[in-house]
């Protein structure tokens, strides 16, 4: 996940939107909905509600999703767009979905091929320095960064907490220097379950910091890592060079090193040697993996369930976003294993290149734009694998009311909250903008940003039980959408 995203911060153990409507167990709801005459049109048939319960029970005891994410993370490893591992992941996921009986297509996408090189930094001059010593700085290049000269560059460091502070400095105090944006990720906000909001506030320095520094004449830009990681873990992610600014080398230092540099700069001049040698190679042909379970009554109407297959290269992409791909595959697996017949076509998509360009979603929008009116709904999972507490909905507010019976079922695993939001996922954003109702799990993200985009994004961060809970939420929502008796209002 490379952009800001909206995740509910409410960690309530109950569902305020469904509790009043659904005090009874699901069978009672089913009989009520099927009773005749009904004061309101039926949204979900008794049979569909029964099948949703089947999906839930099966999902909570299945290890299919965990086995998939384990293979992606451990056997294939980091899957940065353009890499051999990304290509292998496309091949693997396509084969697995074919084995489930899905109709699988690989839809061509041209993706960027950025390769991380050497990345080192050291303080070579600072107050109180012992003779003939330096201090190592732990950092990583930001995705898309240009390189320093091969032997690096040496310059004084200027620290600014935010954009306003940088702009307040005279240009001659910044020109020819290395700018460090020392904007802290709000750990307290994340601890309260508002990690997405904390991320959104800090990530603008990763996205726009290098160009802002370049406009002031800086020769390189560093940012304080965007996340709550401890233990000197740097956090990578895409930077977005502006067309009207010079492209300067860009990296992220650990939170500890940002504090170190800021403290020394307050005492006197600090000079750094910085070496970053990434390369941007020619674009590479890759693919979105598209797998359909054809609808029995409305095959032309499509319900998307998705995650992104690419990952950053520091870790193995388990939580970002092997988990999202795995729970989407699990939805197809469960539906096929239970021999269920969705009325609408369920389309599993493993997106390519969400992290550093979103080429996969952009290409899908280009290829399928004329069919968007037949896209019934879209779901994306790209927030890790923490315990799910409900579902985000970007749609007409009436959809939330219609989903009350589904929320009652979800609440049995503690995931009954329905929250209306402004955005559900980066890869489904083109569909959102076209008015297609969008959905995503609300997950406990208190610890997600400890690992996100770092070398610590590895399989051990996934709790199998919580991944299974996410699988249940995704499968229930997607199948409910596919079998609704009414169209969704737009």
FENMODA-V498856 format. One record per helix or strand of 2 or more residues. SS is the DSSP state (helix for helix, strand for strand). FROM is the first residue (numbers start at 1). TO is the last residue. If there is no record, write none. Layout:
BEGIN
ss->(SS SS)
from->(FROM FROM)
to->(TO TO)
END
This chain:
BEGIN
ss->(helix helix helix helix strand strand strand strand strand helix helix strand helix helix strand strand helix strand strand strand helix strand helix strand strand helix helix strand helix strand helix helix helix)
from->(26 46 64 84 103 119 135 139 153 163 171 178 187 195 220 249 255 271 279 298 318 344 359 375 388 397 404 417 429 437 448 459 464)
to->(34 61 76 99 115 125 137 141 160 168 173 181 191 215 224 253 267 276 293 308 337 351 374 380 394 402 413 420 433 443 450 461 482)
END
